[in-house]
Amino acid sequence: MAPPTPTQQAWRGRVETGLRIVAPALDLLLAAGDRLARLVDSDDTWEPPVRPGRADSPARRLEA
């Protein structure tokens, strides 16, 4: 791959600087969205999915 041109390096620097400036606002937006989702979905009946065990797992050996 060819090395980036000076113009490409300049644009990369601008984009990275823009992302560094906007990152805290995006973090706040994500945190607020997470809180809002938790408030709206107050259903406490969720249970994690049951993962099927292997035949040689300790839990299977105790059941047998």
Biopython code that builds the backbone (N, CA, C, O; Angstrom):
import numpy as np
from Bio.PDB.StructureBuilder import StructureBuilder

atoms = [
    (1, "MET", "N", (0.848, -1.161, 0.000)),
    (1, "MET", "CA", (0.000, 0.000, 0.000)),
    (1, "MET", "C", (0.904, 1.238, 0.000)),
    (1, "MET", "O", (1.919, 1.289, 0.695)),
    (2, "ALA", "N", (0.517, 2.204, -0.777)),
    (2, "ALA", "CA", (1.296, 3.440, -0.876)),
    (2, "ALA", "C", (1.081, 4.298, 0.368)),
    (2, "ALA", "O", (-0.001, 4.285, 0.955)),
    (3, "PRO", "N", (2.104, 5.038, 0.765)),
    (3, "PRO", "CA", (1.935, 5.919, 1.929)),
    (3, "PRO", "C", (0.925, 7.034, 1.613)),
    (3, "PRO", "O", (0.811, 7.458, 0.463)),
    (4, "PRO", "N", (0.204, 7.502, 2.618)),
    (4, "PRO", "CA", (-0.795, 8.553, 2.373)),
    (4, "PRO", "C", (-0.143, 9.851, 1.903)),
    (4, "PRO", "O", (0.967, 10.200, 2.305)),
    (5, "THR", "N", (-0.865, 10.541, 1.048)),
    (5, "THR", "CA", (-0.379, 11.824, 0.548)),
    (5, "THR", "C", (-0.543, 12.879, 1.642)),
    (5, "THR", "O", (-1.270, 12.648, 2.608)),
    (6, "PRO", "N", (0.112, 14.020, 1.510)),
    (6, "PRO", "CA", (-0.066, 15.083, 2.509)),
    (6, "PRO", "C", (-1.525, 15.530, 2.656)),
    (6, "PRO", "O", (-1.967, 15.859, 3.756)),
    (7, "THR", "N", (-2.257, 15.542, 1.562)),
    (7, "THR", "CA", (-3.679, 15.913, 1.630)),
    (7, "THR", "C", (-4.459, 14.878, 2.437)),
    (7, "THR", "O", (-5.307, 15.239, 3.253)),
    (8, "GLN", "N", (-4.181, 13.600, 2.216)),
    (8, "GLN", "CA", (-4.855, 12.540, 2.966)),
    (8, "GLN", "C", (-4.501, 12.613, 4.448)),
    (8, "GLN", "O", (-5.360, 12.411, 5.306)),
    (9, "GLN", "N", (-3.246, 12.899, 4.745)),
    (9, "GLN", "CA", (-2.827, 13.028, 6.135)),
    (9, "GLN", "C", (-3.524, 14.209, 6.803)),
    (9, "GLN", "O", (-3.914, 14.123, 7.968)),
    (10, "ALA", "N", (-3.682, 15.312, 6.071)),
    (10, "ALA", "CA", (-4.355, 16.482, 6.623)),
    (10, "ALA", "C", (-5.817, 16.157, 6.933)),
    (10, "ALA", "O", (-6.320, 16.508, 8.000)),
    (11, "TRP", "N", (-6.497, 15.486, 5.999)),
    (11, "TRP", "CA", (-7.894, 15.126, 6.231)),
    (11, "TRP", "C", (-8.035, 14.149, 7.390)),
    (11, "TRP", "O", (-8.966, 14.245, 8.190)),
    (12, "ARG", "N", (-7.099, 13.208, 7.469)),
    (12, "ARG", "CA", (-7.129, 12.253, 8.580)),
    (12, "ARG", "C", (-6.987, 12.983, 9.900)),
    (12, "ARG", "O", (-7.704, 12.683, 10.855)),
    (13, "GLY", "N", (-6.084, 13.923, 9.964)),
    (13, "GLY", "CA", (-5.903, 14.714, 11.180)),
    (13, "GLY", "C", (-7.150, 15.505, 11.542)),
    (13, "GLY", "O", (-7.518, 15.589, 12.714)),
    (14, "ARG", "N", (-7.808, 16.091, 10.529)),
    (14, "ARG", "CA", (-9.038, 16.848, 10.782)),
    (14, "ARG", "C", (-10.144, 15.943, 11.315)),
    (14, "ARG", "O", (-10.844, 16.298, 12.263)),
    (15, "VAL", "N", (-10.297, 14.782, 10.706)),
    (15, "VAL", "CA", (-11.345, 13.853, 11.139)),
    (15, "VAL", "C", (-11.066, 13.372, 12.561)),
    (15, "VAL", "O", (-11.977, 13.335, 13.388)),
    (16, "GLU", "N", (-9.827, 13.005, 12.852)),
    (16, "GLU", "CA", (-9.478, 12.539, 14.196)),
    (16, "GLU", "C", (-9.676, 13.642, 15.233)),
    (16, "GLU", "O", (-10.143, 13.367, 16.339)),
    (17, "THR", "N", (-9.337, 14.864, 14.902)),
    (17, "THR", "CA", (-9.546, 15.982, 15.822)),
    (17, "THR", "C", (-11.037, 16.197, 16.059)),
    (17, "THR", "O", (-11.465, 16.415, 17.192)),
    (18, "GLY", "N", (-11.818, 16.136, 14.997)),
    (18, "GLY", "CA", (-13.264, 16.283, 15.136)),
    (18, "GLY", "C", (-13.858, 15.204, 16.024)),
    (18, "GLY", "O", (-14.717, 15.482, 16.860)),
    (19, "LEU", "N", (-13.399, 13.972, 15.843)),
    (19, "LEU", "CA", (-13.896, 12.885, 16.682)),
    (19, "LEU", "C", (-13.495, 13.068, 18.140)),
    (19, "LEU", "O", (-14.284, 12.776, 19.040)),
    (20, "ARG", "N", (-12.275, 13.547, 18.384)),
    (20, "ARG", "CA", (-11.847, 13.801, 19.761)),
    (20, "ARG", "C", (-12.699, 14.872, 20.423)),
    (20, "ARG", "O", (-12.990, 14.791, 21.616)),
    (21, "ILE", "N", (-13.102, 15.880, 19.646)),
    (21, "ILE", "CA", (-13.918, 16.965, 20.195)),
    (21, "ILE", "C", (-15.340, 16.479, 20.478)),
    (21, "ILE", "O", (-15.928, 16.852, 21.493)),
    (22, "VAL", "N", (-15.891, 15.657, 19.597)),
    (22, "VAL", "CA", (-17.287, 15.223, 19.700)),
    (22, "VAL", "C", (-17.449, 14.003, 20.621)),
    (22, "VAL", "O", (-18.562, 13.723, 21.064)),
    (23, "ALA", "N", (-16.390, 13.289, 20.911)),
    (23, "ALA", "CA", (-16.476, 12.051, 21.680)),
    (23, "ALA", "C", (-17.182, 12.207, 23.029)),
    (23, "ALA", "O", (-18.024, 11.369, 23.352)),
    (24, "PRO", "N", (-16.889, 13.230, 23.834)),
    (24, "PRO", "CA", (-17.607, 13.340, 25.116)),
    (24, "PRO", "C", (-19.119, 13.512, 24.942)),
    (24, "PRO", "O", (-19.899, 12.963, 25.721)),
    (25, "ALA", "N", (-19.527, 14.261, 23.940)),
    (25, "ALA", "CA", (-20.962, 14.441, 23.690)),
    (25, "ALA", "C", (-21.589, 13.117, 23.254)),
    (25, "ALA", "O", (-22.708, 12.804, 23.660)),
    (26, "LEU", "N", (-20.896, 12.352, 22.450)),
    (26, "LEU", "CA", (-21.417, 11.054, 22.031)),
    (26, "LEU", "C", (-21.502, 10.095, 23.220)),
    (26, "LEU", "O", (-22.454, 9.320, 23.314)),
    (27, "ASP", "N", (-20.527, 10.135, 24.123)),
    (27, "ASP", "CA", (-20.577, 9.315, 25.325)),
    (27, "ASP", "C", (-21.791, 9.673, 26.180)),
    (27, "ASP", "O", (-22.478, 8.792, 26.696)),
    (28, "LEU", "N", (-22.048, 10.975, 26.324)),
    (28, "LEU", "CA", (-23.232, 11.413, 27.074)),
    (28, "LEU", "C", (-24.513, 10.939, 26.409)),
    (28, "LEU", "O", (-25.440, 10.496, 27.087)),
    (29, "LEU", "N", (-24.570, 11.028, 25.109)),
    (29, "LEU", "CA", (-25.751, 10.592, 24.376)),
    (29, "LEU", "C", (-25.989, 9.099, 24.580)),
    (29, "LEU", "O", (-27.125, 8.676, 24.795)),
    (30, "LEU", "N", (-24.941, 8.311, 24.513)),
    (30, "LEU", "CA", (-25.078, 6.873, 24.737)),
    (30, "LEU", "C", (-25.515, 6.564, 26.164)),
    (30, "LEU", "O", (-26.361, 5.695, 26.374)),
    (31, "ALA", "N", (-24.953, 7.259, 27.144)),
    (31, "ALA", "CA", (-25.332, 7.032, 28.541)),
    (31, "ALA", "C", (-26.793, 7.415, 28.773)),
    (31, "ALA", "O", (-27.525, 6.697, 29.453)),
    (32, "ALA", "N", (-27.211, 8.538, 28.210)),
    (32, "ALA", "CA", (-28.597, 8.965, 28.357)),
    (32, "ALA", "C", (-29.538, 7.975, 27.679)),
    (32, "ALA", "O", (-30.593, 7.657, 28.227)),
    (33, "GLY", "N", (-29.181, 7.491, 26.517)),
    (33, "GLY", "CA", (-30.004, 6.504, 25.833)),
    (33, "GLY", "C", (-30.102, 5.209, 26.611)),
    (33, "GLY", "O", (-31.161, 4.582, 26.644)),
    (34, "ASP", "N", (-29.010, 4.802, 27.237)),
    (34, "ASP", "CA", (-29.024, 3.593, 28.050)),
    (34, "ASP", "C", (-29.955, 3.760, 29.236)),
    (34, "ASP", "O", (-30.754, 2.873, 29.535)),
    (35, "ARG", "N", (-29.853, 4.908, 29.920)),
    (35, "ARG", "CA", (-30.740, 5.176, 31.063)),
    (35, "ARG", "C", (-32.193, 5.200, 30.639)),
    (35, "ARG", "O", (-33.051, 4.624, 31.308)),
    (36, "LEU", "N", (-32.475, 5.865, 29.529)),
    (36, "LEU", "CA", (-33.841, 5.962, 29.039)),
    (36, "LEU", "C", (-34.378, 4.576, 28.686)),
    (36, "LEU", "O", (-35.528, 4.259, 28.990)),
    (37, "ALA", "N", (-33.558, 3.759, 28.051)),
    (37, "ALA", "CA", (-33.987, 2.410, 27.688)),
    (37, "ALA", "C", (-34.290, 1.588, 28.936)),
    (37, "ALA", "O", (-35.239, 0.805, 28.950)),
    (38, "ARG", "N", (-33.492, 1.763, 29.973)),
    (38, "ARG", "CA", (-33.740, 1.023, 31.217)),
    (38, "ARG", "C", (-35.016, 1.493, 31.901)),
    (38, "ARG", "O", (-35.737, 0.687, 32.488)),
    (39, "LEU", "N", (-35.301, 2.790, 31.830)),
    (39, "LEU", "CA", (-36.532, 3.303, 32.430)),
    (39, "LEU", "C", (-37.764, 2.831, 31.668)),
    (39, "LEU", "O", (-38.761, 2.438, 32.274)),
    (40, "VAL", "N", (-37.696, 2.870, 30.359)),
    (40, "VAL", "CA", (-38.836, 2.480, 29.537)),
    (40, "VAL", "C", (-39.092, 0.978, 29.655)),
    (40, "VAL", "O", (-40.244, 0.551, 29.723)),
    (41, "ASP", "N", (-38.045, 0.191, 29.677)),
    (41, "ASP", "CA", (-38.174, -1.257, 29.771)),
    (41, "ASP", "C", (-38.013, -1.671, 31.227)),
    (41, "ASP", "O", (-36.964, -2.185, 31.616)),
    (42, "SER", "N", (-39.033, -1.451, 32.021)),
    (42, "SER", "CA", (-38.949, -1.789, 33.438)),
    (42, "SER", "C", (-39.408, -3.211, 33.705)),
    (42, "SER", "O", (-39.711, -3.561, 34.845)),
    (43, "ASP", "N", (-39.463, -4.030, 32.670)),
    (43, "ASP", "CA", (-39.862, -5.423, 32.797)),
    (43, "ASP", "C", (-38.719, -6.200, 33.444)),
    (43, "ASP", "O", (-37.665, -6.379, 32.834)),
    (44, "ASP", "N", (-38.924, -6.658, 34.666)),
    (44, "ASP", "CA", (-37.876, -7.365, 35.399)),
    (44, "ASP", "C", (-37.947, -8.875, 35.226)),
    (44, "ASP", "O", (-37.308, -9.609, 35.980)),
    (45, "THR", "N", (-38.709, -9.351, 34.252)),
    (45, "THR", "CA", (-38.860, -10.793, 34.083)),
    (45, "THR", "C", (-37.809, -11.388, 33.157)),
    (45, "THR", "O", (-37.860, -12.582, 32.862)),
    (46, "TRP", "N", (-36.868, -10.591, 32.695)),
    (46, "TRP", "CA", (-35.847, -11.102, 31.780)),
    (46, "TRP", "C", (-34.916, -12.045, 32.513)),
    (46, "TRP", "O", (-34.464, -11.763, 33.623)),
    (47, "GLU", "N", (-34.638, -13.165, 31.876)),
    (47, "GLU", "CA", (-33.670, -14.113, 32.409)),
    (47, "GLU", "C", (-32.656, -14.394, 31.315)),
    (47, "GLU", "O", (-33.014, -14.433, 30.137)),
    (48, "PRO", "N", (-31.413, -14.587, 31.677)),
    (48, "PRO", "CA", (-30.413, -14.862, 30.646)),
    (48, "PRO", "C", (-30.733, -16.182, 29.955)),
    (48, "PRO", "O", (-31.296, -17.085, 30.574)),
    (49, "PRO", "N", (-30.380, -16.298, 28.684)),
    (49, "PRO", "CA", (-30.663, -17.551, 27.980)),
    (49, "PRO", "C", (-29.853, -18.695, 28.565)),
    (49, "PRO", "O", (-28.727, -18.510, 29.027)),
    (50, "VAL", "N", (-30.441, -19.863, 28.536)),
    (50, "VAL", "CA", (-29.775, -21.053, 29.054)),
    (50, "VAL", "C", (-28.829, -21.562, 27.987)),
    (50, "VAL", "O", (-29.222, -21.818, 26.849)),
    (51, "ARG", "N", (-27.576, -21.703, 28.378)),
    (51, "ARG", "CA", (-26.588, -22.212, 27.436)),
    (51, "ARG", "C", (-26.553, -23.728, 27.536)),
    (51, "ARG", "O", (-26.429, -24.273, 28.632)),
    (52, "PRO", "N", (-26.661, -24.410, 26.410)),
    (52, "PRO", "CA", (-26.614, -25.872, 26.472)),
    (52, "PRO", "C", (-25.236, -26.335, 26.932)),
    (52, "PRO", "O", (-24.215, -25.858, 26.438)),
    (53, "GLY", "N", (-25.219, -27.242, 27.856)),
    (53, "GLY", "CA", (-23.949, -27.744, 28.381)),
    (53, "GLY", "C", (-23.397, -28.867, 27.533)),
    (53, "GLY", "O", (-24.114, -29.497, 26.756)),
    (54, "ARG", "N", (-22.123, -29.101, 27.697)),
    (54, "ARG", "CA", (-21.502, -30.218, 26.997)),
    (54, "ARG", "C", (-21.801, -31.501, 27.760)),
    (54, "ARG", "O", (-22.124, -31.468, 28.948)),
    (55, "ALA", "N", (-21.692, -32.612, 27.081)),
    (55, "ALA", "CA", (-21.993, -33.903, 27.700)),
    (55, "ALA", "C", (-21.034, -34.211, 28.846)),
    (55, "ALA", "O", (-21.409, -34.912, 29.785)),
    (56, "ASP", "N", (-19.812, -33.704, 28.788)),
    (56, "ASP", "CA", (-18.832, -33.996, 29.821)),
    (56, "ASP", "C", (-18.718, -32.886, 30.861)),
    (56, "ASP", "O", (-17.757, -32.869, 31.630)),
    (57, "SER", "N", (-19.670, -31.963, 30.904)),
    (57, "SER", "CA", (-19.583, -30.869, 31.864)),
    (57, "SER", "C", (-19.872, -31.384, 33.259)),
    (57, "SER", "O", (-20.573, -32.386, 33.399)),
    (58, "PRO", "N", (-19.354, -30.733, 34.308)),
    (58, "PRO", "CA", (-19.581, -31.189, 35.682)),
    (58, "PRO", "C", (-21.064, -31.230, 36.044)),
    (58, "PRO", "O", (-21.483, -32.127, 36.775)),
    (59, "ALA", "N", (-21.853, -30.305, 35.564)),
    (59, "ALA", "CA", (-23.274, -30.288, 35.886)),
    (59, "ALA", "C", (-23.961, -31.534, 35.310)),
    (59, "ALA", "O", (-24.825, -32.125, 35.957)),
    (60, "ARG", "N", (-23.579, -31.918, 34.117)),
    (60, "ARG", "CA", (-24.177, -33.120, 33.516)),
    (60, "ARG", "C", (-23.777, -34.372, 34.296)),
    (60, "ARG", "O", (-24.588, -35.283, 34.467)),
    (61, "ARG", "N", (-22.531, -34.420, 34.768)),
    (61, "ARG", "CA", (-22.088, -35.596, 35.513)),
    (61, "ARG", "C", (-22.839, -35.704, 36.838)),
    (61, "ARG", "O", (-23.100, -36.815, 37.299)),
    (62, "LEU", "N", (-23.195, -34.574, 37.464)),
    (62, "LEU", "CA", (-23.937, -34.625, 38.719)),
    (62, "LEU", "C", (-25.364, -35.081, 38.520)),
    (62, "LEU", "O", (-25.935, -35.728, 39.398)),
    (63, "GLU", "N", (-25.958, -34.750, 37.366)),
    (63, "GLU", "CA", (-27.343, -35.135, 37.096)),
    (63, "GLU", "C", (-27.457, -36.631, 36.835)),
    (63, "GLU", "O", (-28.482, -37.233, 37.155)),
    (64, "ALA", "N", (-26.448, -37.229, 36.275)),
    (64, "ALA", "CA", (-26.537, -38.645, 35.876)),
    (64, "ALA", "C", (-26.490, -39.575, 37.042)),
    (64, "ALA", "O", (-26.554, -40.792, 36.864)),
]
sb = StructureBuilder()
sb.init_structure("model")
sb.init_model(0)
sb.init_chain("A")
sb.init_seg("    ")
for serial, (resi, resn, name, xyz) in enumerate(atoms, 1):
    if name == "N":
        sb.init_residue(resn, " ", resi, " ")
    sb.init_atom(name, np.array(xyz, "f"), 0.0, 1.0, " ", f" {name:<3s}", serial, name[0])
structure = sb.get_structure()
